[in-house]
Amino acid sequence: MRIWTRGLLEKYNPHSTIKRKCLTSLSIKHLYTRLDVAEITIYHKAHTRIDGLFIHGEHDLESISRMSHYAPCMSQALKDHIWAQLNLGYTTKQIYDKHKAIWWEHVNVGQSMTRNDFIRLQDIAYLDRKHKKGSWRLHTNPIISIRSWAFQHLEDVFFFQDVGEINETQVPFTIGIQTPTQCESMLSYGHNDVIFMDATFGTNDMKFHLFTLMAFDDHCTGVLLAEIITSRQTVQDLIKWLKPIKDKMLSHMPHWNHHVFLLMMHLKN
């Protein structure tokens, strides 16, 4: 088997004898007092080389009848093929290994290389994330999407408050989620025992708060009881969704009651 070194790859690359250099570049300037603000300047947006010819994609005159080795991204046909493999249940590693085997077959027969031959495992993983994101998102509008999800999973949602206004007062978005398994755990390990509540603040794109209720089982292992996502974390807002979850426990076990409720956070008045 022939070992393909960088020199051999450049030898069989039809562009190796051509000095190709895109003149497009950019500069980023940060403000000393505001590191979150930056000025981005793009120079020579046309993506041409010094002689004025295009250097990327279908406008590259030196790549007529085949894809350019210097194409900025993989072809749409390859993306469709990868998405089809993902729909069939193949993992990203399996797709990458299969593509790599086909690439070696093309190289051994002397076929010219294209941009598609140089995809990495990270490229396939990126398409996999986009594929999964499109599978669970019910609408392009996130508010409509989560509202649809809540009404489709009423058995898992114990509290839902859509964003809006009541008497000129802003109402925060809140959704409380508890699966049937978590409900059984709360009945078993939360009754006459300690329930912990913690939260993360602003760790997502929309700066929402994630509250979690937990208890300990017989082996002193933490058990997740419920999750609450809300856009505001005041005492009044907590009371709104803590009462429904307690009422839910009482509907299953009339004598249910927690012994201690620990809050590991600072709440606003």
Buried (B, 14 or more C-beta within 10 A) or exposed (E): EEEEEEEEEEEEEEBEEEEBEBBBEEEEEEEEEEEEEEEEEEEEEEBBBEEEEBBBBEEBEBBEEEBBBBBEEBEEEBBEBBBEBBEEEBEBEEBBEEBEEEBEEBBEEEEBBBBBBEBEBEBBBEBBEEEEEEEEBBEEEEEEBBBBBBEEEEEBBBBBBEEEEEEEEEBBBBBBBBBEEBBEBBBBBBBEBBBBBEBEEEEEEEEBBBBBBBBBEEEEEEBBBBBBBBBBBEEEBBEBBBEEBBEBBEEEEEEBEBEEEEEEEEEEE
